[in-house]
Amino acid sequence: MLAIFKRELASFFSSVTGALVVSVFLLLTGMFLWVIPNDLNILYGGYSTLESLFYIAPWVYLFLVPAVTMRLFADEKRLGTLDLLLTRPVSEMQIVFGKFLAGLIVVFLSLLPTLIYVYSVYHLGNPIGNLDMGGTWGSYIGLVFLAAVYVAIGVFASSLTDNQIVAFILAVLVCFLFYTGFESLATIPGLSAWRDTITYVGIDSHYRSLSRGVIDSRDIIHLASLVFFFLYLSRLSLTKNKH
C-alpha cells in the first residue's frame, strides 16, 4: 500500500496536477475573499471572520477533487496496467486506500496555505485577535472530512470506467448529491416526514455543525463512514474487474 501511495503522490507532483490543484484553489478562494467586490469579500464585509472561505471551499473542491481523482483508476484501465497491479501481492483494499491517501494529501496541501488567511484576519480584527478560533478550527476539521468524502467518491467513480471525463462527471454529480442534493430533497413537501433522516444522510448539515466549533463525534463518525463506504464500493468494483 505504501508503494502505491508513494507512486501516486509522485505522479501528482511530477506532472502539473499537484501544483495546478493548489494554485487553482488558492487563486479562486483568494480572488473571492480579497479581490472581487462581493458579499464574500472579507475586506468589504467589515467582520473578522473566515466564514466566506468555508462557504466557498466546498464548491471549489466539488470540481477540483474530481479533477484530481479522475485518473486514479481510469488511467490504469485505459493503459491496461490495472490487471498487472491486481496481480501484485497487495489486496484490492490496499490498492484503493493507497490511491485514496495520495489524492487526499494533494487536497490537504492545497488547504495548508490558507492558514495565511487565518493569520491575516486574526491581525485585521479590532482588537487584534478578534476571531472565533474555535469555529475556525472546527471549520478546518469539517473541510478536511468533507474533502475526504469527495476524494473517496472520486476514487469510486474512477474505478467504474476507463474514461477520465466520465469519471470526472460522475464524481461531480455524486459529490453534489451528497453535499447539497439531500438537503434539497428534504424540502420536497411529500418527504417532509423524513426530512431529518434525509438531511442526515448528506454532508452539509454535518459540515455546518463542525463549522460552529462543536466537534460532535456523530458528525465525525458519519463523514468517516461515508469515506469507508465509498472506498468499500471501490474495492468491490476492483474485485469485479479482477474476475
C-alpha positions as a Markdown table, in Angstrom:
| # | Residue | x | y | z |
|---|---|---|---|---|
| 1 | Met | 0.0 | 0.0 | 0.0 |
| 2 | Leu | 2.8 | 2.4 | 0.9 |
| 3 | Ala | 4.5 | 1.8 | -2.5 |
| 4 | Ile | 1.2 | 2.6 | -4.3 |
| 5 | Phe | 0.7 | 5.7 | -2.2 |
| 6 | Lys | 4.3 | 6.9 | -2.9 |
| 7 | Arg | 3.9 | 6.2 | -6.6 |
| 8 | Glu | 0.6 | 8.1 | -6.9 |
| 9 | Leu | 1.8 | 11.0 | -4.9 |
| 10 | Ala | 5.0 | 11.2 | -7.0 |
| 11 | Ser | 2.9 | 11.1 | -10.2 |
| 12 | Phe | 0.8 | 14.1 | -9.0 |
| 13 | Phe | 3.8 | 16.2 | -8.4 |
| 14 | Ser | 6.0 | 15.0 | -11.3 |
| 15 | Ser | 3.2 | 16.4 | -13.6 |
| 16 | Val | 1.4 | 19.7 | -13.3 |
| 17 | Thr | -1.6 | 18.2 | -11.5 |
| 18 | Gly | -0.4 | 18.8 | -7.9 |
| 19 | Ala | 0.8 | 22.3 | -8.5 |
| 20 | Leu | -2.3 | 23.1 | -10.6 |
| 21 | Val | -4.7 | 22.0 | -7.9 |
| 22 | Val | -3.0 | 24.0 | -5.2 |
| 23 | Ser | -2.7 | 27.1 | -7.5 |
| 24 | Val | -6.3 | 27.0 | -8.7 |
| 25 | Phe | -7.7 | 26.5 | -5.2 |
| 26 | Leu | -5.7 | 29.4 | -3.8 |
| 27 | Leu | -6.4 | 31.6 | -6.8 |
| 28 | Leu | -10.2 | 31.1 | -6.7 |
| 29 | Thr | -10.5 | 31.5 | -2.9 |
| 30 | Gly | -8.1 | 34.4 | -2.8 |
| 31 | Met | -10.0 | 36.3 | -5.6 |
| 32 | Phe | -13.3 | 35.9 | -3.9 |
| 33 | Leu | -12.1 | 36.6 | -0.4 |
| 34 | Trp | -9.7 | 39.5 | -1.0 |
| 35 | Val | -10.1 | 41.0 | -4.6 |
| 36 | Ile | -13.6 | 40.8 | -6.2 |
| 37 | Pro | -16.1 | 43.2 | -4.5 |
| 38 | Asn | -18.9 | 40.9 | -3.3 |
| 39 | Asp | -20.6 | 39.8 | -0.1 |
| 40 | Leu | -17.9 | 37.1 | 0.4 |
| 41 | Asn | -15.1 | 39.6 | 0.4 |
| 42 | Ile | -13.6 | 39.8 | 3.9 |
| 43 | Leu | -12.4 | 43.4 | 3.4 |
| 44 | Tyr | -15.9 | 44.6 | 2.3 |
| 45 | Gly | -17.7 | 42.6 | 5.0 |
| 46 | Gly | -16.3 | 44.6 | 7.9 |
| 47 | Tyr | -16.1 | 41.5 | 10.2 |
| 48 | Ser | -13.1 | 39.4 | 11.2 |
| 49 | Thr | -14.4 | 36.1 | 10.1 |
| 50 | Leu | -13.4 | 33.3 | 7.7 |
| 51 | Glu | -17.0 | 32.1 | 7.1 |
| 52 | Ser | -16.6 | 33.1 | 3.4 |
| 53 | Leu | -13.7 | 30.7 | 3.0 |
| 54 | Phe | -15.6 | 27.8 | 4.4 |
| 55 | Tyr | -18.6 | 28.6 | 2.2 |
| 56 | Ile | -16.6 | 28.8 | -1.0 |
| 57 | Ala | -14.2 | 25.9 | -0.4 |
| 58 | Pro | -16.7 | 23.0 | -0.6 |
| 59 | Trp | -17.9 | 24.4 | -4.0 |
| 60 | Val | -14.4 | 24.8 | -5.4 |
| 61 | Tyr | -13.5 | 21.2 | -4.2 |
| 62 | Leu | -16.7 | 19.9 | -5.8 |
| 63 | Phe | -14.9 | 20.3 | -9.1 |
| 64 | Leu | -11.3 | 20.3 | -8.1 |
| 65 | Val | -11.3 | 17.0 | -6.2 |
| 66 | Pro | -12.9 | 15.0 | -9.1 |
| 67 | Ala | -10.3 | 16.5 | -11.4 |
| 68 | Val | -7.6 | 15.1 | -9.1 |
| 69 | Thr | -9.1 | 11.6 | -8.7 |
| 70 | Met | -10.5 | 11.0 | -12.2 |
| 71 | Arg | -7.3 | 9.4 | -13.5 |
| 72 | Leu | -6.5 | 7.2 | -10.4 |
| 73 | Phe | -8.1 | 4.0 | -11.8 |
| 74 | Ala | -9.4 | 5.2 | -15.2 |
| 75 | Asp | -5.9 | 5.7 | -16.5 |
| 76 | Glu | -4.8 | 2.3 | -15.2 |
| 77 | Lys | -7.7 | 0.7 | -17.1 |
| 78 | Arg | -7.1 | 2.7 | -20.2 |
| 79 | Leu | -3.4 | 1.8 | -20.3 |
| 80 | Gly | -4.0 | -1.9 | -19.3 |
| 81 | Thr | -1.8 | -1.6 | -16.2 |
| 82 | Leu | -4.7 | -2.3 | -13.7 |
| 83 | Asp | -4.6 | -6.1 | -14.4 |
| 84 | Leu | -0.9 | -6.1 | -13.7 |
| 85 | Leu | -1.4 | -4.1 | -10.5 |
| 86 | Leu | -4.1 | -6.6 | -9.3 |
| 87 | Thr | -1.6 | -9.5 | -9.7 |
| 88 | Arg | 0.8 | -7.8 | -7.1 |
| 89 | Pro | 0.9 | -9.2 | -3.6 |
| 90 | Val | -1.4 | -6.5 | -2.2 |
| 91 | Ser | -5.2 | -6.6 | -1.6 |
| 92 | Glu | -7.7 | -4.6 | -3.5 |
| 93 | Met | -8.4 | -2.6 | -0.4 |
| 94 | Gln | -4.8 | -1.7 | 0.0 |
| 95 | Ile | -4.7 | -0.5 | -3.6 |
| 96 | Val | -7.8 | 1.6 | -3.1 |
| 97 | Phe | -6.6 | 3.0 | 0.2 |
| 98 | Gly | -3.1 | 3.9 | -1.2 |
| 99 | Lys | -4.7 | 5.9 | -4.1 |
| 100 | Phe | -7.2 | 7.5 | -1.8 |
| 101 | Leu | -4.4 | 8.7 | 0.6 |
| 102 | Ala | -2.4 | 10.1 | -2.3 |
| 103 | Gly | -5.4 | 12.1 | -3.5 |
| 104 | Leu | -6.3 | 13.3 | 0.0 |
| 105 | Ile | -2.7 | 14.5 | 0.6 |
| 106 | Val | -2.8 | 16.6 | -2.6 |
| 107 | Val | -6.1 | 18.2 | -1.5 |
| 108 | Phe | -4.8 | 18.7 | 2.0 |
| 109 | Leu | -1.7 | 20.5 | 0.7 |
| 110 | Ser | -4.0 | 22.9 | -1.2 |
| 111 | Leu | -5.7 | 23.8 | 2.1 |
| 112 | Leu | -2.5 | 24.4 | 4.1 |
| 113 | Pro | -1.6 | 27.8 | 2.6 |
| 114 | Thr | -5.0 | 29.2 | 3.6 |
| 115 | Leu | -3.6 | 29.4 | 7.1 |
| 116 | Ile | -2.2 | 32.7 | 5.8 |
| 117 | Tyr | -5.8 | 33.9 | 5.7 |
| 118 | Val | -6.2 | 32.9 | 9.3 |
| 119 | Tyr | -3.2 | 34.9 | 10.3 |
| 120 | Ser | -4.3 | 37.9 | 8.2 |
| 121 | Val | -7.9 | 38.0 | 9.5 |
| 122 | Tyr | -6.6 | 37.5 | 13.1 |
| 123 | His | -4.4 | 40.6 | 12.8 |
| 124 | Leu | -7.0 | 42.6 | 10.9 |
| 125 | Gly | -9.5 | 42.3 | 13.7 |
| 126 | Asn | -10.3 | 45.2 | 16.0 |
| 127 | Pro | -9.0 | 44.4 | 18.6 |
| 128 | Ile | -6.3 | 42.1 | 17.2 |
| 129 | Gly | -7.2 | 38.5 | 17.7 |
| 130 | Asn | -11.0 | 39.2 | 17.4 |
| 131 | Leu | -11.5 | 35.9 | 15.6 |
| 132 | Asp | -13.6 | 32.9 | 16.6 |
| 133 | Met | -10.7 | 30.4 | 16.7 |
| 134 | Gly | -12.9 | 27.5 | 17.9 |
| 135 | Gly | -15.3 | 27.9 | 14.9 |
| 136 | Thr | -12.3 | 28.4 | 12.6 |
| 137 | Trp | -10.5 | 25.2 | 13.6 |
| 138 | Gly | -13.8 | 23.3 | 13.6 |
| 139 | Ser | -14.4 | 24.5 | 10.1 |
| 140 | Tyr | -11.0 | 23.3 | 9.0 |
| 141 | Ile | -11.7 | 19.9 | 10.5 |
| 142 | Gly | -15.1 | 19.8 | 8.8 |
| 143 | Leu | -13.5 | 20.8 | 5.5 |
| 144 | Val | -10.8 | 18.0 | 5.7 |
| 145 | Phe | -13.5 | 15.4 | 6.3 |
| 146 | Leu | -15.7 | 16.8 | 3.5 |
| 147 | Ala | -12.7 | 16.7 | 1.2 |
| 148 | Ala | -12.0 | 13.1 | 2.3 |
| 149 | Val | -15.6 | 12.2 | 1.3 |
| 150 | Tyr | -15.1 | 13.9 | -2.1 |
| 151 | Val | -11.8 | 12.0 | -2.7 |
| 152 | Ala | -13.5 | 8.7 | -1.7 |
| 153 | Ile | -16.3 | 9.4 | -4.2 |
| 154 | Gly | -13.8 | 10.3 | -6.8 |
| 155 | Val | -11.8 | 7.1 | -6.3 |
| 156 | Phe | -15.1 | 5.1 | -6.7 |
| 157 | Ala | -16.1 | 7.0 | -9.8 |
| 158 | Ser | -12.7 | 6.4 | -11.3 |
| 159 | Ser | -12.9 | 2.7 | -10.5 |
| 160 | Leu | -16.0 | 2.3 | -12.7 |
| 161 | Thr | -14.7 | 3.5 | -16.0 |
| 162 | Asp | -11.6 | 3.8 | -18.2 |
| 163 | Asn | -12.7 | 7.3 | -19.4 |
| 164 | Gln | -11.4 | 10.2 | -17.2 |
| 165 | Ile | -14.1 | 12.6 | -18.4 |
| 166 | Val | -16.8 | 10.1 | -17.4 |
| 167 | Ala | -15.2 | 9.6 | -14.1 |
| 168 | Phe | -15.0 | 13.4 | -13.5 |
| 169 | Ile | -18.6 | 14.0 | -14.4 |
| 170 | Leu | -19.8 | 11.0 | -12.3 |
| 171 | Ala | -17.8 | 12.2 | -9.3 |
| 172 | Val | -19.1 | 15.8 | -9.6 |
| 173 | Leu | -22.7 | 14.6 | -9.7 |
| 174 | Val | -22.3 | 12.2 | -6.7 |
| 175 | Cys | -20.4 | 14.8 | -4.7 |
| 176 | Phe | -23.1 | 17.4 | -5.5 |
| 177 | Leu | -25.8 | 15.0 | -4.4 |
| 178 | Phe | -24.1 | 14.3 | -1.0 |
| 179 | Tyr | -23.2 | 17.9 | -0.4 |
| 180 | Thr | -26.5 | 19.7 | -1.2 |
| 181 | Gly | -28.7 | 17.2 | -3.0 |
| 182 | Phe | -30.1 | 15.6 | 0.1 |
| 183 | Glu | -30.8 | 19.0 | 1.6 |
| 184 | Ser | -32.8 | 20.0 | -1.4 |
| 185 | Leu | -34.6 | 16.6 | -1.5 |
| 186 | Ala | -35.7 | 17.1 | 2.1 |
| 187 | Thr | -37.6 | 20.2 | 1.2 |
| 188 | Ile | -40.0 | 18.3 | -1.1 |
| 189 | Pro | -43.4 | 18.5 | 0.6 |
| 190 | Gly | -44.1 | 14.8 | 0.2 |
| 191 | Leu | -40.9 | 13.9 | 2.0 |
| 192 | Ser | -41.3 | 16.3 | 5.0 |
| 193 | Ala | -41.9 | 13.4 | 7.4 |
| 194 | Trp | -38.4 | 12.0 | 6.6 |
| 195 | Arg | -36.8 | 15.5 | 6.4 |
| 196 | Asp | -34.4 | 14.9 | 9.3 |
| 197 | Thr | -33.3 | 11.5 | 8.1 |
| 198 | Ile | -32.7 | 12.6 | 4.5 |
| 199 | Thr | -30.8 | 15.6 | 5.7 |
| 200 | Tyr | -28.7 | 13.4 | 8.0 |
| 201 | Val | -27.5 | 11.3 | 5.1 |
| 202 | Gly | -25.9 | 14.3 | 3.3 |
| 203 | Ile | -22.8 | 16.1 | 4.2 |
| 204 | Asp | -23.8 | 19.7 | 4.6 |
| 205 | Ser | -25.6 | 19.5 | 8.0 |
| 206 | His | -22.6 | 17.7 | 9.5 |
| 207 | Tyr | -20.1 | 20.2 | 7.9 |
| 208 | Arg | -22.1 | 23.2 | 9.3 |
| 209 | Ser | -22.2 | 21.6 | 12.7 |
| 210 | Leu | -18.4 | 21.2 | 12.8 |
| 211 | Ser | -18.1 | 24.8 | 11.5 |
| 212 | Arg | -19.7 | 26.1 | 14.6 |
| 213 | Gly | -16.8 | 24.8 | 16.6 |
| 214 | Val | -18.8 | 21.9 | 18.1 |
| 215 | Ile | -16.8 | 18.7 | 17.4 |
| 216 | Asp | -19.6 | 16.1 | 17.7 |
| 217 | Ser | -18.5 | 12.5 | 17.4 |
| 218 | Arg | -21.7 | 11.8 | 15.5 |
| 219 | Asp | -20.7 | 14.2 | 12.7 |
| 220 | Ile | -17.1 | 12.7 | 12.6 |
| 221 | Ile | -18.4 | 9.1 | 12.5 |
| 222 | His | -21.0 | 9.9 | 9.8 |
| 223 | Leu | -18.4 | 11.6 | 7.5 |
| 224 | Ala | -15.8 | 8.8 | 8.2 |
| 225 | Ser | -18.5 | 6.2 | 7.4 |
| 226 | Leu | -19.2 | 7.8 | 4.0 |
| 227 | Val | -15.4 | 7.6 | 3.3 |
| 228 | Phe | -15.2 | 3.9 | 4.1 |
| 229 | Phe | -18.5 | 3.2 | 2.3 |
| 230 | Phe | -17.2 | 4.6 | -1.0 |
| 231 | Leu | -13.8 | 3.0 | -0.6 |
| 232 | Tyr | -15.5 | -0.3 | 0.0 |
| 233 | Leu | -17.6 | 0.2 | -3.2 |
| 234 | Ser | -14.3 | 0.9 | -5.0 |
| 235 | Arg | -12.9 | -2.3 | -3.7 |
| 236 | Leu | -15.9 | -4.2 | -4.9 |
| 237 | Ser | -15.5 | -2.6 | -8.3 |
| 238 | Leu | -11.9 | -3.8 | -8.5 |
| 239 | Thr | -12.8 | -7.3 | -7.4 |
| 240 | Lys | -15.4 | -7.4 | -10.2 |
| 241 | Asn | -12.7 | -6.2 | -12.6 |
| 242 | Lys | -10.3 | -8.9 | -11.4 |
| 243 | His | -12.7 | -11.7 | -12.2 |
